[in-house]
Amino acid sequence: MAKELERAGIPTVHVTNLVSVSENTGAKRIMAGRAIPHVFGDPALGEQEERQLRRRLVEQALDMLREQESGS
């Protein structure tokens, strides 16, 4: 899906725990998620800690898009 969105001109970051599969499909920006059943979270954490984790992961993905945009 990420590859098709990119082809349509929509920059994406593919967040996955199956990085090798994503690489084999040709995704441009790939970010490893937290865990297979909870890519963007960790239910073992308390509510505040999980919010911080999720925010950090989203910010990391946004940084990847910014780096691509600036040509870094």
N, CA, C and O atoms as a Tripos MOL2 file, in Angstrom:
@<TRIPOS>MOLECULE
protein
  288   287    72     0     0
PROTEIN
NO_CHARGES

@<TRIPOS>ATOM
      1 N           0.8240   -1.1780    0.0000 N.3       1 MET1
      2 CA          0.0000    0.0000    0.0000 C.3       1 MET1
      3 C           0.8810    1.2590    0.0000 C.2       1 MET1
      4 O           0.6030    2.2220   -0.7150 O.2       1 MET1
      5 N           1.9380    1.2360    0.8060 N.am      2 ALA2
      6 CA          2.8220    2.4070    0.8770 C.3       2 ALA2
      7 C           3.4110    2.7210   -0.4900 C.2       2 ALA2
      8 O           3.5180    3.8840   -0.8800 O.2       2 ALA2
      9 N           3.7850    1.6890   -1.2040 N.am      3 LYS3
     10 CA          4.3800    1.8840   -2.5300 C.3       3 LYS3
     11 C           3.3760    2.5300   -3.4950 C.2       3 LYS3
     12 O           3.7520    3.3980   -4.2830 O.2       3 LYS3
     13 N           2.1240    2.1200   -3.4380 N.am      4 GLU4
     14 CA          1.1010    2.6890   -4.3120 C.3       4 GLU4
     15 C           0.7960    4.1390   -3.9420 C.2       4 GLU4
     16 O           0.5830    4.9710   -4.8230 O.2       4 GLU4
     17 N           0.7730    4.4440   -2.6490 N.am      5 LEU5
     18 CA          0.5670    5.8270   -2.2230 C.3       5 LEU5
     19 C           1.7110    6.7120   -2.7170 C.2       5 LEU5
     20 O           1.4880    7.8270   -3.1900 O.2       5 LEU5
     21 N           2.9300    6.2020   -2.6030 N.am      6 GLU6
     22 CA          4.0950    6.9490   -3.1010 C.3       6 GLU6
     23 C           3.9800    7.1690   -4.6030 C.2       6 GLU6
     24 O           4.2760    8.2560   -5.1000 O.2       6 GLU6
     25 N           3.5580    6.1540   -5.3150 N.am      7 ARG7
     26 CA          3.4100    6.2610   -6.7710 C.3       7 ARG7
     27 C           2.3960    7.3450   -7.1350 C.2       7 ARG7
     28 O           2.5170    7.9980   -8.1720 O.2       7 ARG7
     29 N           1.3880    7.5290   -6.2650 N.am      8 ALA8
     30 CA          0.3650    8.5620   -6.4880 C.3       8 ALA8
     31 C           0.8390    9.9350   -6.0270 C.2       8 ALA8
     32 O           0.0980   10.9120   -6.1330 O.2       8 ALA8
     33 N           2.0670   10.0200   -5.5170 N.am      9 GLY9
     34 CA          2.6230   11.3020   -5.0980 C.3       9 GLY9
     35 C           2.3870   11.6460   -3.6370 C.2       9 GLY9
     36 O           2.5980   12.7880   -3.2280 O.2       9 GLY9
     37 N           1.9520   10.6710   -2.8440 N.am     10 ILE10
     38 CA          1.7030   10.8980   -1.4180 C.3      10 ILE10
     39 C           2.8490   10.2670   -0.6310 C.2      10 ILE10
     40 O           2.9510    9.0410   -0.5710 O.2      10 ILE10
     41 N           3.7160   11.0860   -0.0240 N.am     11 PRO11
     42 CA          4.8360   10.5380    0.7350 C.3      11 PRO11
     43 C           4.3300    9.7390    1.9480 C.2      11 PRO11
     44 O           3.3920   10.1510    2.6310 O.2      11 PRO11
     45 N           4.9600    8.6090    2.1950 N.am     12 THR12
     46 CA          4.5510    7.7500    3.3070 C.3      12 THR12
     47 C           5.7610    7.2350    4.0680 C.2      12 THR12
     48 O           6.8820    7.2140    3.5620 O.2      12 THR12
     49 N           5.5000    6.8270    5.2850 N.am     13 VAL13
     50 CA          6.4590    6.0540    6.0720 C.3      13 VAL13
     51 C           5.7360    4.7610    6.4060 C.2      13 VAL13
     52 O           4.6700    4.7730    7.0210 O.2      13 VAL13
     53 N           6.3190    3.6620    5.9990 N.am     14 HIS14
     54 CA          5.7090    2.3620    6.2760 C.3      14 HIS14
     55 C           6.2390    1.8890    7.6290 C.2      14 HIS14
     56 O           7.4090    1.5310    7.7600 O.2      14 HIS14
     57 N           5.3650    1.8930    8.6250 N.am     15 VAL15
     58 CA          5.7320    1.4400    9.9670 C.3      15 VAL15
     59 C           5.3260   -0.0220   10.0720 C.2      15 VAL15
     60 O           4.1490   -0.3620    9.9460 O.2      15 VAL15
     61 N           6.2980   -0.8720   10.3020 N.am     16 THR16
     62 CA          6.0610   -2.3040   10.2850 C.3      16 THR16
     63 C           7.0740   -3.0230   11.1640 C.2      16 THR16
     64 O           8.1210   -2.4750   11.5090 O.2      16 THR16
     65 N           6.7500   -4.2340   11.5110 N.am     17 ASN17
     66 CA          7.7190   -5.0840   12.1990 C.3      17 ASN17
     67 C           8.2460   -6.1550   11.2620 C.2      17 ASN17
     68 O           9.0290   -7.0150   11.6620 O.2      17 ASN17
     69 N           7.8180   -6.0970   10.0310 N.am     18 LEU18
     70 CA          8.2960   -7.0100    9.0020 C.3      18 LEU18
     71 C           9.1110   -6.2040    8.0000 C.2      18 LEU18
     72 O           8.7620   -6.0980    6.8240 O.2      18 LEU18
     73 N          10.1940   -5.6470    8.4930 N.am     19 VAL19
     74 CA         11.0150   -4.7280    7.7010 C.3      19 VAL19
     75 C          11.5180   -5.3890    6.4210 C.2      19 VAL19
     76 O          11.5040   -4.7630    5.3610 O.2      19 VAL19
     77 N          11.9560   -6.6300    6.5020 N.am     20 SER20
     78 CA         12.4940   -7.2880    5.3050 C.3      20 SER20
     79 C          11.4330   -7.4350    4.2230 C.2      20 SER20
     80 O          11.7440   -7.3040    3.0400 O.2      20 SER20
     81 N          10.1940   -7.7040    4.6020 N.am     21 VAL21
     82 CA          9.1100   -7.7960    3.6190 C.3      21 VAL21
     83 C           8.8940   -6.4370    2.9670 C.2      21 VAL21
     84 O           8.7280   -6.3450    1.7500 O.2      21 VAL21
     85 N           8.8960   -5.3950    3.7710 N.am     22 SER22
     86 CA          8.7070   -4.0500    3.2510 C.3      22 SER22
     87 C           9.8500   -3.6660    2.3070 C.2      22 SER22
     88 O           9.6180   -3.0430    1.2700 O.2      22 SER22
     89 N          11.0680   -4.0330    2.6620 N.am     23 GLU23
     90 CA         12.2130   -3.7560    1.7910 C.3      23 GLU23
     91 C          12.0630   -4.4800    0.4570 C.2      23 GLU23
     92 O          12.3520   -3.9210   -0.6000 O.2      23 GLU23
     93 N          11.6110   -5.7200    0.5200 N.am     24 ASN24
     94 CA         11.4570   -6.5150   -0.7070 C.3      24 ASN24
     95 C          10.3640   -5.9790   -1.6240 C.2      24 ASN24
     96 O          10.4030   -6.2150   -2.8310 O.2      24 ASN24
     97 N           9.3970   -5.2670   -1.0730 N.am     25 THR25
     98 CA          8.3310   -4.7070   -1.9050 C.3      25 THR25
     99 C           8.7140   -3.3490   -2.4760 C.2      25 THR25
    100 O           8.0210   -2.8270   -3.3500 O.2      25 THR25
    101 N           9.8110   -2.7720   -1.9910 N.am     26 GLY26
    102 CA         10.2900   -1.5160   -2.5480 C.3      26 GLY26
    103 C           9.7760   -0.2680   -1.8640 C.2      26 GLY26
    104 O           9.8050    0.8120   -2.4540 O.2      26 GLY26
    105 N           9.3050   -0.3880   -0.6310 N.am     27 ALA27
    106 CA          8.8600    0.7980    0.1020 C.3      27 ALA27
    107 C          10.0430    1.7440    0.2740 C.2      27 ALA27
    108 O          11.1730    1.2980    0.4710 O.2      27 ALA27
    109 N           9.7860    3.0480    0.2010 N.am     28 LYS28
    110 CA         10.8630    4.0340    0.2700 C.3      28 LYS28
    111 C          11.3440    4.3020    1.6860 C.2      28 LYS28
    112 O          12.5450    4.2410    1.9520 O.2      28 LYS28
    113 N          10.4350    4.5950    2.5870 N.am     29 ARG29
    114 CA         10.7870    4.9170    3.9700 C.3      29 ARG29
    115 C          10.1560    3.8700    4.8800 C.2      29 ARG29
    116 O           8.9330    3.7440    4.9460 O.2      29 ARG29
    117 N          10.9960    3.1310    5.5720 N.am     30 ILE30
    118 CA         10.5270    2.0380    6.4190 C.3      30 ILE30
    119 C          10.9890    2.2860    7.8420 C.2      30 ILE30
    120 O          12.1610    2.5710    8.0880 O.2      30 ILE30
    121 N          10.0660    2.1760    8.7650 N.am     31 MET31
    122 CA         10.3870    2.3550   10.1850 C.3      31 MET31
    123 C           9.9240    1.1170   10.9450 C.2      31 MET31
    124 O           8.7760    0.6910   10.8120 O.2      31 MET31
    125 N          10.8060    0.5530   11.7290 N.am     32 ALA32
    126 CA         10.4400   -0.6090   12.5380 C.3      32 ALA32
    127 C           9.5380   -0.1700   13.6800 C.2      32 ALA32
    128 O           9.8470    0.7740   14.4080 O.2      32 ALA32
    129 N           8.4240   -0.8640   13.8250 N.am     33 GLY33
    130 CA          7.4920   -0.5750   14.9090 C.3      33 GLY33
    131 C           7.9210   -1.2320   16.2050 C.2      33 GLY33
    132 O           8.9760   -1.8630   16.2800 O.2      33 GLY33
    133 N           7.1000   -1.0790   17.2130 N.am     34 ARG34
    134 CA          7.4160   -1.5440   18.5630 C.3      34 ARG34
    135 C           7.3840   -3.0680   18.6840 C.2      34 ARG34
    136 O           8.3640   -3.6760   19.1150 O.2      34 ARG34
    137 N           6.2700   -3.6850   18.3080 N.am     35 ALA35
    138 CA          6.1080   -5.1370   18.4120 C.3      35 ALA35
    139 C           5.0580   -5.5800   17.4050 C.2      35 ALA35
    140 O           4.2340   -4.7710   16.9810 O.2      35 ALA35
    141 N           5.0730   -6.8200   17.0240 N.am     36 ILE36
    142 CA          4.1590   -7.2900   15.9910 C.3      36 ILE36
    143 C           2.6970   -7.0340   16.3430 C.2      36 ILE36
    144 O           1.9760   -6.4880   15.5070 O.2      36 ILE36
    145 N           2.2180   -7.3980   17.5310 N.am     37 PRO37
    146 CA          0.7900   -7.1450   17.7830 C.3      37 PRO37
    147 C           0.4610   -5.6900   18.1180 C.2      37 PRO37
    148 O          -0.7050   -5.2970   18.0740 O.2      37 PRO37
    149 N           1.4730   -4.8870   18.4520 N.am     38 HIS38
    150 CA          1.2390   -3.4950   18.8580 C.3      38 HIS38
    151 C           2.3160   -2.6060   18.2360 C.2      38 HIS38
    152 O           3.2510   -2.1780   18.9130 O.2      38 HIS38
    153 N           2.1710   -2.3390   16.9540 N.am     39 VAL39
    154 CA          3.1930   -1.5990   16.2180 C.3      39 VAL39
    155 C           3.4100   -0.1980   16.7890 C.2      39 VAL39
    156 O           4.5430    0.2800   16.8500 O.2      39 VAL39
    157 N           2.3280    0.4600   17.2050 N.am     40 PHE40
    158 CA          2.4100    1.8280   17.7070 C.3      40 PHE40
    159 C           2.0820    1.9180   19.1850 C.2      40 PHE40
    160 O           1.5220    2.9240   19.6200 O.2      40 PHE40
    161 N           2.4080    0.9090   19.9700 N.am     41 GLY41
    162 CA          2.1020    1.0050   21.3860 C.3      41 GLY41
    163 C           2.6640   -0.1660   22.1760 C.2      41 GLY41
    164 O           3.3210   -1.0570   21.6380 O.2      41 GLY41
    165 N           2.3860   -0.1310   23.4550 N.am     42 ASP42
    166 CA          2.8030   -1.1970   24.3690 C.3      42 ASP42
    167 C           1.8010   -1.2360   25.5120 C.2      42 ASP42
    168 O           1.8900   -0.4260   26.4350 O.2      42 ASP42
    169 N           0.8440   -2.1680   25.4670 N.am     43 PRO43
    170 CA         -0.1950   -2.2110   26.4910 C.3      43 PRO43
    171 C           0.3330   -2.5250   27.8900 C.2      43 PRO43
    172 O          -0.4040   -2.3830   28.8660 O.2      43 PRO43
    173 N           1.5790   -2.9440   28.0060 N.am     44 ALA44
    174 CA          2.1590   -3.2170   29.3200 C.3      44 ALA44
    175 C           2.5380   -1.9230   30.0410 C.2      44 ALA44
    176 O           2.7560   -1.9230   31.2520 O.2      44 ALA44
    177 N           2.6160   -0.8280   29.2960 N.am     45 LEU45
    178 CA          2.9520    0.4590   29.8960 C.3      45 LEU45
    179 C           1.7110    1.1000   30.5060 C.2      45 LEU45
    180 O           0.5810    0.7630   30.1510 O.2      45 LEU45
    181 N           1.9360    2.0120   31.4120 N.am     46 GLY46
    182 CA          0.8390    2.8010   31.9440 C.3      46 GLY46
    183 C           0.3260    3.7560   30.8770 C.2      46 GLY46
    184 O           0.9670    3.9470   29.8440 O.2      46 GLY46
    185 N          -0.8210    4.3500   31.1280 N.am     47 GLU47
    186 CA         -1.4420    5.2160   30.1140 C.3      47 GLU47
    187 C          -0.5290    6.3520   29.6760 C.2      47 GLU47
    188 O          -0.3800    6.5980   28.4790 O.2      47 GLU47
    189 N           0.0810    7.0430   30.6250 N.am     48 GLN48
    190 CA          0.9380    8.1850   30.2820 C.3      48 GLN48
    191 C           2.1900    7.7450   29.5230 C.2      48 GLN48
    192 O           2.6030    8.3940   28.5630 O.2      48 GLN48
    193 N           2.7880    6.6360   29.9620 N.am     49 GLU49
    194 CA          4.0000    6.1550   29.2910 C.3      49 GLU49
    195 C           3.6900    5.7010   27.8690 C.2      49 GLU49
    196 O           4.4830    5.9130   26.9520 O.2      49 GLU49
    197 N           2.5270    5.0740   27.6960 N.am     50 GLU50
    198 CA          2.1880    4.6290   26.3510 C.3      50 GLU50
    199 C           1.9190    5.8250   25.4370 C.2      50 GLU50
    200 O           2.2960    5.8050   24.2660 O.2      50 GLU50
    201 N           1.2760    6.8530   25.9580 N.am     51 ARG51
    202 CA          1.0640    8.0720   25.1580 C.3      51 ARG51
    203 C           2.4020    8.6580   24.7210 C.2      51 ARG51
    204 O           2.5600    9.0720   23.5730 O.2      51 ARG51
    205 N           3.3620    8.6900   25.6400 N.am     52 GLN52
    206 CA          4.6840    9.2240   25.3050 C.3      52 GLN52
    207 C           5.3620    8.3630   24.2350 C.2      52 GLN52
    208 O           5.9820    8.8880   23.3100 O.2      52 GLN52
    209 N           5.2390    7.0500   24.3660 N.am     53 LEU53
    210 CA          5.8150    6.1340   23.3790 C.3      53 LEU53
    211 C           5.1810    6.3700   22.0090 C.2      53 LEU53
    212 O           5.8870    6.4970   21.0090 O.2      53 LEU53
    213 N           3.8630    6.4270   21.9640 N.am     54 ARG54
    214 CA          3.1720    6.6360   20.6920 C.3      54 ARG54
    215 C           3.5700    7.9570   20.0600 C.2      54 ARG54
    216 O           3.7980    8.0360   18.8530 O.2      54 ARG54
    217 N           3.6520    8.9880   20.8790 N.am     55 ARG55
    218 CA          4.0480   10.3010   20.3420 C.3      55 ARG55
    219 C           5.4630   10.2400   19.7830 C.2      55 ARG55
    220 O           5.7280   10.7780   18.7080 O.2      55 ARG55
    221 N           6.3680    9.5930   20.4960 N.am     56 ARG56
    222 CA          7.7530    9.4750   20.0430 C.3      56 ARG56
    223 C           7.8250    8.7240   18.7050 C.2      56 ARG56
    224 O           8.5880    9.1120   17.8200 O.2      56 ARG56
    225 N           7.0420    7.6610   18.5550 N.am     57 LEU57
    226 CA          7.0480    6.9000   17.3100 C.3      57 LEU57
    227 C           6.4920    7.7250   16.1460 C.2      57 LEU57
    228 O           7.0430    7.6960   15.0450 O.2      57 LEU57
    229 N           5.4120    8.4530   16.3840 N.am     58 VAL58
    230 CA          4.8430    9.2990   15.3330 C.3      58 VAL58
    231 C           5.8300   10.3990   14.9530 C.2      58 VAL58
    232 O           5.9960   10.6970   13.7700 O.2      58 VAL58
    233 N           6.4830   11.0030   15.9400 N.am     59 GLU59
    234 CA          7.4720   12.0450   15.6560 C.3      59 GLU59
    235 C           8.6440   11.4880   14.8550 C.2      59 GLU59
    236 O           9.1710   12.1610   13.9690 O.2      59 GLU59
    237 N           9.0500   10.2600   15.1680 N.am     60 GLN60
    238 CA         10.1320    9.6240   14.4240 C.3      60 GLN60
    239 C           9.7270    9.4290   12.9570 C.2      60 GLN60
    240 O          10.5280    9.6680   12.0540 O.2      60 GLN60
    241 N           8.5010    9.0000   12.7240 N.am     61 ALA61
    242 CA          8.0130    8.8170   11.3550 C.3      61 ALA61
    243 C           7.9500   10.1630   10.6260 C.2      61 ALA61
    244 O           8.3320   10.2560    9.4600 O.2      61 ALA61
    245 N           7.4720   11.1960   11.3090 N.am     62 LEU62
    246 CA          7.4110   12.5260   10.6930 C.3      62 LEU62
    247 C           8.8060   13.0480   10.3710 C.2      62 LEU62
    248 O           9.0040   13.7000    9.3460 O.2      62 LEU62
    249 N           9.7700   12.7670   11.2390 N.am     63 ASP63
    250 CA         11.1530   13.1610   10.9660 C.3      63 ASP63
    251 C          11.6600   12.5120    9.6940 C.2      63 ASP63
    252 O          12.3810   13.1420    8.9190 O.2      63 ASP63
    253 N          11.2900   11.2550    9.4690 N.am     64 MET64
    254 CA         11.7060   10.5650    8.2480 C.3      64 MET64
    255 C          11.1510   11.2730    7.0170 C.2      64 MET64
    256 O          11.8390   11.4010    6.0040 O.2      64 MET64
    257 N           9.9050   11.7320    7.1090 N.am     65 LEU65
    258 CA          9.3190   12.4590    5.9740 C.3      65 LEU65
    259 C          10.0180   13.7970    5.7600 C.2      65 LEU65
    260 O          10.2710   14.2000    4.6240 O.2      65 LEU65
    261 N          10.3270   14.4840    6.8610 N.am     66 ARG66
    262 CA         11.0190   15.7800    6.7490 C.3      66 ARG66
    263 C          12.4010   15.6230    6.1500 C.2      66 ARG66
    264 O          12.8170   16.4460    5.3350 O.2      66 ARG66
    265 N          13.1210   14.5800    6.5400 N.am     67 GLU67
    266 CA         14.4650   14.3480    6.0040 C.3      67 GLU67
    267 C          14.4040   14.1310    4.5030 C.2      67 GLU67
    268 O          15.2410   14.6540    3.7670 O.2      67 GLU67
    269 N          13.4320   13.3720    4.0430 N.am     68 GLN68
    270 CA         13.2690   13.1170    2.6210 C.3      68 GLN68
    271 C          12.9580   14.4100    1.8840 C.2      68 GLN68
    272 O          13.4840   14.6660    0.8010 O.2      68 GLN68
    273 N          12.0950   15.2200    2.4870 N.am     69 GLU69
    274 CA         11.6780   16.4770    1.8670 C.3      69 GLU69
    275 C          12.8520   17.4410    1.7270 C.2      69 GLU69
    276 O          12.9680   18.1510    0.7280 O.2      69 GLU69
    277 N          13.7300   17.4580    2.7450 N.am     70 SER70
    278 CA         14.8480   18.4070    2.7200 C.3      70 SER70
    279 C          16.0390   17.8550    1.9280 C.2      70 SER70
    280 O          17.0280   18.5560    1.7150 O.2      70 SER70
    281 N          15.9350   16.6010    1.4980 N.am     71 GLY71
    282 CA         16.9980   16.0220    0.6940 C.3      71 GLY71
    283 C          18.1310   15.4340    1.4920 C.2      71 GLY71
    284 O          19.1840   15.1240    0.9360 O.2      71 GLY71
    285 N          17.9350   15.2710    2.8120 N.am     72 SER72
    286 CA         18.9960   14.7130    3.6590 C.3      72 SER72
    287 C          19.1430   13.2320    3.4570 C.2      72 SER72
    288 O          19.9900   12.6030    4.0920 O.2      72 SER72
@<TRIPOS>BOND
     1     1     2 1
     2     2     3 1
     3     3     4 2
     4     3     5 am
     5     5     6 1
     6     6     7 1
     7     7     8 2
     8     7     9 am
     9     9    10 1
    10    10    11 1
    11    11    12 2
    12    11    13 am
    13    13    14 1
    14    14    15 1
    15    15    16 2
    16    15    17 am
    17    17    18 1
    18    18    19 1
    19    19    20 2
    20    19    21 am
    21    21    22 1
    22    22    23 1
    23    23    24 2
    24    23    25 am
    25    25    26 1
    26    26    27 1
    27    27    28 2
    28    27    29 am
    29    29    30 1
    30    30    31 1
    31    31    32 2
    32    31    33 am
    33    33    34 1
    34    34    35 1
    35    35    36 2
    36    35    37 am
    37    37    38 1
    38    38    39 1
    39    39    40 2
    40    39    41 am
    41    41    42 1
    42    42    43 1
    43    43    44 2
    44    43    45 am
    45    45    46 1
    46    46    47 1
    47    47    48 2
    48    47    49 am
    49    49    50 1
    50    50    51 1
    51    51    52 2
    52    51    53 am
    53    53    54 1
    54    54    55 1
    55    55    56 2
    56    55    57 am
    57    57    58 1
    58    58    59 1
    59    59    60 2
    60    59    61 am
    61    61    62 1
    62    62    63 1
    63    63    64 2
    64    63    65 am
    65    65    66 1
    66    66    67 1
    67    67    68 2
    68    67    69 am
    69    69    70 1
    70    70    71 1
    71    71    72 2
    72    71    73 am
    73    73    74 1
    74    74    75 1
    75    75    76 2
    76    75    77 am
    77    77    78 1
    78    78    79 1
    79    79    80 2
    80    79    81 am
    81    81    82 1
    82    82    83 1
    83    83    84 2
    84    83    85 am
    85    85    86 1
    86    86    87 1
    87    87    88 2
    88    87    89 am
    89    89    90 1
    90    90    91 1
    91    91    92 2
    92    91    93 am
    93    93    94 1
    94    94    95 1
    95    95    96 2
    96    95    97 am
    97    97    98 1
    98    98    99 1
    99    99   100 2
   100    99   101 am
   101   101   102 1
   102   102   103 1
   103   103   104 2
   104   103   105 am
   105   105   106 1
   106   106   107 1
   107   107   108 2
   108   107   109 am
   109   109   110 1
   110   110   111 1
   111   111   112 2
   112   111   113 am
   113   113   114 1
   114   114   115 1
   115   115   116 2
   116   115   117 am
   117   117   118 1
   118   118   119 1
   119   119   120 2
   120   119   121 am
   121   121   122 1
   122   122   123 1
   123   123   124 2
   124   123   125 am
   125   125   126 1
   126   126   127 1
   127   127   128 2
   128   127   129 am
   129   129   130 1
   130   130   131 1
   131   131   132 2
   132   131   133 am
   133   133   134 1
   134   134   135 1
   135   135   136 2
   136   135   137 am
   137   137   138 1
   138   138   139 1
   139   139   140 2
   140   139   141 am
   141   141   142 1
   142   142   143 1
   143   143   144 2
   144   143   145 am
   145   145   146 1
   146   146   147 1
   147   147   148 2
   148   147   149 am
   149   149   150 1
   150   150   151 1
   151   151   152 2
   152   151   153 am
   153   153   154 1
   154   154   155 1
   155   155   156 2
   156   155   157 am
   157   157   158 1
   158   158   159 1
   159   159   160 2
   160   159   161 am
   161   161   162 1
   162   162   163 1
   163   163   164 2
   164   163   165 am
   165   165   166 1
   166   166   167 1
   167   167   168 2
   168   167   169 am
   169   169   170 1
   170   170   171 1
   171   171   172 2
   172   171   173 am
   173   173   174 1
   174   174   175 1
   175   175   176 2
   176   175   177 am
   177   177   178 1
   178   178   179 1
   179   179   180 2
   180   179   181 am
   181   181   182 1
   182   182   183 1
   183   183   184 2
   184   183   185 am
   185   185   186 1
   186   186   187 1
   187   187   188 2
   188   187   189 am
   189   189   190 1
   190   190   191 1
   191   191   192 2
   192   191   193 am
   193   193   194 1
   194   194   195 1
   195   195   196 2
   196   195   197 am
   197   197   198 1
   198   198   199 1
   199   199   200 2
   200   199   201 am
   201   201   202 1
   202   202   203 1
   203   203   204 2
   204   203   205 am
   205   205   206 1
   206   206   207 1
   207   207   208 2
   208   207   209 am
   209   209   210 1
   210   210   211 1
   211   211   212 2
   212   211   213 am
   213   213   214 1
   214   214   215 1
   215   215   216 2
   216   215   217 am
   217   217   218 1
   218   218   219 1
   219   219   220 2
   220   219   221 am
   221   221   222 1
   222   222   223 1
   223   223   224 2
   224   223   225 am
   225   225   226 1
   226   226   227 1
   227   227   228 2
   228   227   229 am
   229   229   230 1
   230   230   231 1
   231   231   232 2
   232   231   233 am
   233   233   234 1
   234   234   235 1
   235   235   236 2
   236   235   237 am
   237   237   238 1
   238   238   239 1
   239   239   240 2
   240   239   241 am
   241   241   242 1
   242   242   243 1
   243   243   244 2
   244   243   245 am
   245   245   246 1
   246   246   247 1
   247   247   248 2
   248   247   249 am
   249   249   250 1
   250   250   251 1
   251   251   252 2
   252   251   253 am
   253   253   254 1
   254   254   255 1
   255   255   256 2
   256   255   257 am
   257   257   258 1
   258   258   259 1
   259   259   260 2
   260   259   261 am
   261   261   262 1
   262   262   263 1
   263   263   264 2
   264   263   265 am
   265   265   266 1
   266   266   267 1
   267   267   268 2
   268   267   269 am
   269   269   270 1
   270   270   271 1
   271   271   272 2
   272   271   273 am
   273   273   274 1
   274   274   275 1
   275   275   276 2
   276   275   277 am
   277   277   278 1
   278   278   279 1
   279   279   280 2
   280   279   281 am
   281   281   282 1
   282   282   283 1
   283   283   284 2
   284   283   285 am
   285   285   286 1
   286   286   287 1
   287   287   288 2
@<TRIPOS>SUBSTRUCTURE
     1 MET1         2 RESIDUE 1 A MET
     2 ALA2         6 RESIDUE 1 A ALA
     3 LYS3        10 RESIDUE 1 A LYS
     4 GLU4        14 RESIDUE 1 A GLU
     5 LEU5        18 RESIDUE 1 A LEU
     6 GLU6        22 RESIDUE 1 A GLU
     7 ARG7        26 RESIDUE 1 A ARG
     8 ALA8        30 RESIDUE 1 A ALA
     9 GLY9        34 RESIDUE 1 A GLY
    10 ILE10       38 RESIDUE 1 A ILE
    11 PRO11       42 RESIDUE 1 A PRO
    12 THR12       46 RESIDUE 1 A THR
    13 VAL13       50 RESIDUE 1 A VAL
    14 HIS14       54 RESIDUE 1 A HIS
    15 VAL15       58 RESIDUE 1 A VAL
    16 THR16       62 RESIDUE 1 A THR
    17 ASN17       66 RESIDUE 1 A ASN
    18 LEU18       70 RESIDUE 1 A LEU
    19 VAL19       74 RESIDUE 1 A VAL
    20 SER20       78 RESIDUE 1 A SER
    21 VAL21       82 RESIDUE 1 A VAL
    22 SER22       86 RESIDUE 1 A SER
    23 GLU23       90 RESIDUE 1 A GLU
    24 ASN24       94 RESIDUE 1 A ASN
    25 THR25       98 RESIDUE 1 A THR
    26 GLY26      102 RESIDUE 1 A GLY
    27 ALA27      106 RESIDUE 1 A ALA
    28 LYS28      110 RESIDUE 1 A LYS
    29 ARG29      114 RESIDUE 1 A ARG
    30 ILE30      118 RESIDUE 1 A ILE
    31 MET31      122 RESIDUE 1 A MET
    32 ALA32      126 RESIDUE 1 A ALA
    33 GLY33      130 RESIDUE 1 A GLY
    34 ARG34      134 RESIDUE 1 A ARG
    35 ALA35      138 RESIDUE 1 A ALA
    36 ILE36      142 RESIDUE 1 A ILE
    37 PRO37      146 RESIDUE 1 A PRO
    38 HIS38      150 RESIDUE 1 A HIS
    39 VAL39      154 RESIDUE 1 A VAL
    40 PHE40      158 RESIDUE 1 A PHE
    41 GLY41      162 RESIDUE 1 A GLY
    42 ASP42      166 RESIDUE 1 A ASP
    43 PRO43      170 RESIDUE 1 A PRO
    44 ALA44      174 RESIDUE 1 A ALA
    45 LEU45      178 RESIDUE 1 A LEU
    46 GLY46      182 RESIDUE 1 A GLY
    47 GLU47      186 RESIDUE 1 A GLU
    48 GLN48      190 RESIDUE 1 A GLN
    49 GLU49      194 RESIDUE 1 A GLU
    50 GLU50      198 RESIDUE 1 A GLU
    51 ARG51      202 RESIDUE 1 A ARG
    52 GLN52      206 RESIDUE 1 A GLN
    53 LEU53      210 RESIDUE 1 A LEU
    54 ARG54      214 RESIDUE 1 A ARG
    55 ARG55      218 RESIDUE 1 A ARG
    56 ARG56      222 RESIDUE 1 A ARG
    57 LEU57      226 RESIDUE 1 A LEU
    58 VAL58      230 RESIDUE 1 A VAL
    59 GLU59      234 RESIDUE 1 A GLU
    60 GLN60      238 RESIDUE 1 A GLN
    61 ALA61      242 RESIDUE 1 A ALA
    62 LEU62      246 RESIDUE 1 A LEU
    63 ASP63      250 RESIDUE 1 A ASP
    64 MET64      254 RESIDUE 1 A MET
    65 LEU65      258 RESIDUE 1 A LEU
    66 ARG66      262 RESIDUE 1 A ARG
    67 GLU67      266 RESIDUE 1 A GLU
    68 GLN68      270 RESIDUE 1 A GLN
    69 GLU69      274 RESIDUE 1 A GLU
    70 SER70      278 RESIDUE 1 A SER
    71 GLY71      282 RESIDUE 1 A GLY
    72 SER72      286 RESIDUE 1 A SER
